[in-house]
């Protein structure tokens, strides 16, 4: 069947074609409108004329399958689609504003701006991965921002859905993607690892913070394969003022082996949101590229270059949660904190890729002016940071641990706010014994358990009063007999 010619002023299935927005290599984008909807809309139409890349049709089919399954502020809202019998198209929400591509002439950007951009993109990736999708084409032209600030990921033609047939992998042997941003495992044919998106984000962070692409502009497969055995030049060699914590984050994202990168996008977002808490390793101190002995060893280690069978996306995400331990440092909480540590240790034993954040709320007065020093002249904030580190020391977590002290008048609200901002997956919080005050005002643990957007484990201290009571009452019972 002949395809109707799209032009401004035409009407297709009730959608009024307003203007051509973009003509890309695989599709054209049109601004469209519909009388019954005030939502700004965009229509995507694939290119399938004689001589066009056949991957355009396959990638469009992938996007037609994936986009209707996605939801949330980090993706454009799906509205409608047309099939190939008449005119294939996808109508989606139009996100106003430019993509990150428009920022390229201003590179490198300030470090604080790069950190903010990276954290928002990582948050969007985490939400996408939770919906069983690996994007596989993260680059500046596929990232926009809503007026409210959230990053929006667009273009799912190369994406992989963990629960759908992968048409791109089934029909094409060569890897598809954008050369400078492709992860090493993509070059080997593995399209199901969410850490591939973290590699691409690492490329973007490197590029935006140095003005140089870490692996150059190579478009040939041979040129791209060099990243399988050669590390990029450390950013600190290009910019002497480059923050060590940012180099630690960027080079971890760019590790050749996915297992050496962040296990989840949420953990990457957490580090970008808390740069002072980033654990520095030898990565942060590098000033030279990897020596040729290392390059040759990787180059001829063929076993390391073979694709491996990896667990399902949902299984991988579940094995790397961010756990929050809310610690009360009151002197009367010793037994409770010991139970909290034991409970947390049991969780971490079964989750070797989990991240632990220890949080204490320094309660502020609603009326009085609080001082930063205690009665002995010690800084309250620093003392609590030290106490939290002592609490966590037996867990031996090294780079999987961060310590946080926040000041607030409402401890429960402060915990919940921390959880929402940092996409915490599981909260471990203690509940002290009931009292008249707690009965009247409500406990912190009760409010956290009732309002948290994630799983909450409430821990109580081991009770010793029952055994003591038995010891004192037993003789009276015996005498009564």
Buried (B, 14 or more C-beta within 10 A) or exposed (E): EEEEEBEEEBEBBEBBBBEEBEEEEBBBBBBBBBEEEEEEBBBBBBBBEEEEEEBBBBBBBBBBBBBBBBEEBBBBBBBBBBEBEEBBBBBBBBBEEEBBEEBEEEBBBEBEBBBBBBBBBBBBBBBBBBBBBBBBBBBBBBBBBBEEEBBBBBBBBBBBBBEBEBBBBEEEEEBBBBBBBBBBBBBBEBBBBBBBBBBBBBBBBBBBBBBBBBBBEBEEEEEBBBBBBBBBBBBBBBBEEBBBBBBBBBBBBBBBEBEEBBBBBBBBBBBBBBBEBBBEBEBBEBEEBBEEEEBEEBBEEEEBBEEEEBEEBBEBBBBBBBBBBBBBBEEEBEBBBBBBBEBBBEBBEEBEBBBBBBBBBBBBEEEEEEEEEEEEEEEBBEBBBEBBEEBBEEBEBEEBBBBBBBEBEBBBBBBBEBBEEBBBBBBBBBBBEEEEEBEEEEBBBBBBBEBBEBEBBBBBBEEEEEEEEEEEEEEEEEEEE
